Amino acid sequence: NRIISGNTPFDGALQYIETNPVGPKRTFLMPRVRLSANGDFTLKSDEWQTLPFSIEILKLAQYEAVYVDGEPYTP
């Protein structure tokens, strides 16, 4: 677990798991990304909570940039 305040970006891996009620359920893995804050997080509100951030997908030399269900993704 890590908490970062301010505009300091964070480098690491990102896994996104889809759990759609209809349609395919896929797992996306990005071995190297850079996350940075992109807005404010309101702790008290009557609205849905959102955590806005920007993601820059980077590429490691021995890996592809994005994998879907364990296979390299090429759009």
C-alpha positions as CSV (number, residue, x, y, z in Angstrom):
1,N,0.0,0.0,0.0
2,R,1.2,3.4,-0.8
3,I,-0.1,6.9,-0.3
4,I,1.2,9.8,-2.4
5,S,0.2,13.4,-2.1
6,G,0.9,16.2,-4.5
7,N,1.9,15.7,-8.1
8,T,4.5,13.0,-7.7
9,P,4.0,10.2,-10.3
10,F,4.2,6.6,-9.3
11,D,5.7,3.8,-11.5
12,G,4.6,0.2,-11.2
13,A,2.5,-2.5,-12.8
14,L,-1.2,-2.3,-13.3
15,Q,-3.8,-5.1,-13.5
16,Y,-7.4,-4.3,-14.5
17,I,-10.0,-7.1,-14.1
18,E,-13.3,-6.7,-16.0
19,T,-16.4,-8.2,-14.3
20,N,-19.0,-7.2,-16.9
21,P,-22.6,-8.6,-16.2
22,V,-22.9,-9.1,-20.0
23,G,-20.1,-9.8,-22.5
24,P,-16.5,-11.0,-22.1
25,K,-14.7,-10.8,-18.8
26,R,-11.0,-10.0,-19.5
27,T,-7.9,-9.3,-17.4
28,F,-5.6,-6.6,-18.6
29,L,-2.0,-6.5,-17.4
30,M,0.4,-3.6,-18.1
31,P,3.8,-4.5,-16.7
32,R,5.0,-0.9,-16.5
33,V,2.8,2.2,-16.1
34,R,3.2,5.7,-14.6
35,L,0.2,6.9,-12.6
36,S,-0.2,10.6,-11.7
37,A,-3.0,12.5,-10.0
38,N,-5.4,14.3,-12.3
39,G,-7.8,16.2,-10.2
40,D,-9.2,16.3,-6.6
41,F,-10.7,13.6,-4.4
42,T,-13.6,14.9,-2.3
43,L,-13.8,13.0,1.1
44,K,-17.2,14.3,2.0
45,S,-19.9,14.5,-0.7
46,D,-23.4,13.4,-1.7
47,E,-22.0,12.4,-5.1
48,W,-20.3,9.2,-6.1
49,Q,-16.6,9.2,-5.1
50,T,-14.1,9.3,-8.0
51,L,-10.3,9.1,-8.0
52,P,-9.1,10.9,-11.2
53,F,-5.7,9.9,-12.4
54,S,-3.7,9.7,-15.6
55,I,-2.0,6.5,-16.8
56,E,1.0,6.5,-19.1
57,I,1.7,3.0,-20.4
58,L,5.4,2.3,-20.7
59,K,7.2,-0.7,-22.2
60,L,9.9,-2.8,-20.6
61,A,12.5,-4.3,-22.9
62,Q,11.6,-7.9,-22.4
63,Y,7.8,-7.5,-22.3
64,E,4.9,-6.2,-24.4
65,A,3.2,-3.0,-23.3
66,V,-0.2,-4.6,-22.7
67,Y,-1.4,-8.2,-22.1
68,V,-5.1,-9.3,-22.3
69,D,-5.9,-12.7,-20.6
70,G,-2.2,-13.5,-20.6
71,E,-1.6,-12.9,-24.3
72,P,0.2,-9.8,-25.8
73,Y,-2.4,-7.3,-27.0
74,T,-2.0,-5.7,-30.4
75,P,-5.0,-3.5,-31.5
